[in-house]
């Protein structure tokens, strides 16, 4: 008679996620991409263990899209220099490993990529916390031009403002 409340919950979660994205700093957006990749990889591993091949493939494909279209696309290789190039190569490696994990149903490869995601995510969290504690005094006027450094993500079609 009344139907399910699931669509309402999903709509609330979507609004909450959208609000979080709009309010997030560039570093926080990258951490959110890592969180999404980790969730997709955890789901893929669960589906792999349960023998759900199609669901596993969708989850792995989702993780690859996050890594390629989000993390790799946000790298600023012109400003980031060697660090950005190394991250680009690492993201490429992770995507290639995920293709192999999917092809061979290899949980060890999945665990390897999950560990890489966790390690890089932790580094981004530490960068964010160190930059927020070293912020300028409140009396300084805001800077009108964006700060470009090796770790500042550039705009991409994946993250829309």
C-alpha positions as CSV (number, residue, x, y, z in Angstrom):
1,X,0.0,0.0,0.0
2,X,2.7,2.5,1.0
3,X,5.6,1.1,-1.0
4,X,9.2,1.0,0.0
5,X,11.1,3.9,1.6
6,X,14.3,2.9,-0.3
7,X,13.8,5.6,-3.0
8,X,13.5,8.3,-0.3
9,X,16.7,7.0,1.4
10,X,18.5,6.9,-2.0
11,X,17.4,10.5,-2.8
12,X,18.6,11.7,0.7
13,X,22.0,9.9,0.2
14,X,22.4,11.5,-3.2
15,X,21.7,15.0,-1.9
16,X,24.0,14.4,1.0
17,X,26.8,13.3,-1.3
18,X,26.2,16.2,-3.7
19,X,26.3,18.6,-0.8
20,X,29.6,17.1,0.5
21,X,31.1,17.4,-3.0
22,X,30.2,21.1,-3.4
23,X,31.5,21.9,0.1
24,X,34.7,19.9,-0.1
25,X,38.2,21.2,-0.6
26,X,40.2,19.9,-3.6
27,X,42.1,17.5,-1.2
28,X,38.9,16.3,0.3
29,X,37.5,15.6,-3.2
30,X,40.5,13.4,-3.9
31,X,40.0,11.5,-0.6
32,X,36.4,11.0,-1.6
33,X,37.5,9.5,-4.9
34,X,39.7,7.1,-3.0
35,X,36.8,6.3,-0.7
36,X,34.7,5.5,-3.7
37,X,37.4,3.4,-5.3
38,X,37.9,1.4,-2.1
39,X,34.1,0.8,-1.7
40,X,33.9,-0.4,-5.3
41,X,36.9,-2.7,-4.8
42,X,35.5,-4.1,-1.6
43,X,32.3,-4.8,-3.3
44,X,34.1,-6.4,-6.2
45,X,36.1,-8.7,-3.8
46,X,32.8,-9.6,-2.0
47,X,31.2,-10.5,-5.4
48,X,34.3,-12.4,-6.4
49,X,34.1,-14.5,-3.2
50,X,30.4,-15.1,-3.8
51,X,30.9,-16.2,-7.4
52,X,28.8,-13.2,-8.7
53,X,30.8,-12.7,-11.9
54,X,28.6,-9.9,-13.5
55,X,28.4,-7.9,-10.3
56,X,32.2,-8.3,-9.7
57,X,32.9,-7.0,-13.2
58,X,30.6,-4.0,-12.7
59,X,32.3,-3.1,-9.4
60,X,35.8,-3.5,-10.9
61,X,34.8,-1.4,-13.9
62,X,33.5,1.3,-11.5
63,X,36.8,1.3,-9.6
64,X,38.7,1.6,-12.8
65,X,36.5,4.6,-13.9
66,X,37.1,6.3,-10.6
67,X,40.9,5.8,-10.9
68,X,41.1,6.8,-14.6
69,X,38.4,9.4,-14.9
70,X,38.8,10.9,-11.4
71,X,42.2,10.4,-9.9
72,X,44.3,10.2,-13.1
73,X,42.3,12.9,-14.8
74,X,42.8,15.3,-11.9
75,X,46.6,15.1,-12.0
76,X,48.3,18.3,-13.1
77,X,51.4,16.9,-14.9
78,X,52.7,20.3,-16.0
79,X,52.9,21.6,-12.4
80,X,53.2,18.3,-10.6
81,X,56.4,17.2,-12.2
82,X,57.9,13.9,-11.2
83,X,55.3,13.3,-8.4
84,X,52.4,13.7,-10.8
85,X,54.1,11.4,-13.4
86,X,54.7,8.8,-10.7
87,X,51.1,8.9,-9.5
88,X,49.9,8.6,-13.2
89,X,52.1,5.5,-13.7
90,X,50.8,4.1,-10.4
91,X,47.2,4.7,-11.3
92,X,47.8,3.0,-14.7
93,X,49.4,0.0,-12.9
94,X,46.4,-0.3,-10.6
95,X,44.0,-0.3,-13.5
96,X,46.0,-2.9,-15.4
97,X,46.1,-5.1,-12.2
98,X,42.4,-4.8,-11.8
99,X,41.8,-6.0,-15.4
100,X,44.0,-9.0,-14.6
101,X,42.1,-9.6,-11.3
102,X,38.8,-9.5,-13.1
103,X,40.1,-11.8,-15.9
104,X,41.7,-14.4,-13.6
105,X,39.3,-14.0,-10.6
106,X,42.4,-13.3,-8.5
107,X,41.6,-12.1,-4.9
108,X,45.3,-11.5,-4.2
109,X,45.6,-8.9,-6.9
110,X,42.4,-7.2,-5.6
111,X,44.0,-7.1,-2.1
112,X,47.2,-5.6,-3.6
113,X,45.2,-2.8,-5.3
114,X,43.1,-2.2,-2.2
115,X,46.3,-1.8,-0.2
116,X,47.7,0.7,-2.7
117,X,44.4,2.7,-2.6
118,X,44.6,2.7,1.3
119,X,48.2,3.8,1.3
120,X,47.7,6.7,-1.2
121,X,44.5,7.7,0.5
122,X,46.2,7.9,3.9
123,X,48.9,10.2,2.3
124,X,46.2,12.5,1.0
125,X,44.5,12.6,4.4
126,X,47.8,13.5,6.0
127,X,48.5,16.2,3.4
128,X,45.0,17.7,4.0
129,X,45.4,17.7,7.7
130,X,48.9,19.3,7.6
131,X,47.7,22.0,5.2
132,X,44.7,22.8,7.3
133,X,46.7,23.1,10.5
134,X,49.2,25.4,8.8
135,X,46.5,27.7,7.4
136,X,46.9,31.5,7.3
137,X,45.6,33.7,10.1
138,X,41.9,34.7,9.9
139,X,42.7,38.4,9.2
140,X,44.4,37.7,5.8
141,X,42.2,38.3,2.8
142,X,41.4,35.4,0.6
143,X,43.7,34.9,-2.4
144,X,41.7,35.3,-5.6
145,X,43.9,33.1,-7.9
146,X,44.1,29.3,-7.3
147,X,47.2,27.9,-5.8
148,X,48.9,25.5,-8.1
149,X,51.2,22.9,-6.7
150,X,52.0,19.3,-7.4
151,X,49.1,18.1,-5.3
152,X,46.4,20.5,-6.3
153,X,44.0,18.6,-8.6
154,X,43.1,20.3,-11.9
155,X,39.5,20.4,-13.1
156,X,38.3,17.4,-14.9
157,X,35.0,16.3,-16.5
158,X,34.6,13.8,-13.7
159,X,34.2,16.3,-11.0
160,X,31.7,19.0,-11.9
161,X,31.2,22.1,-9.9
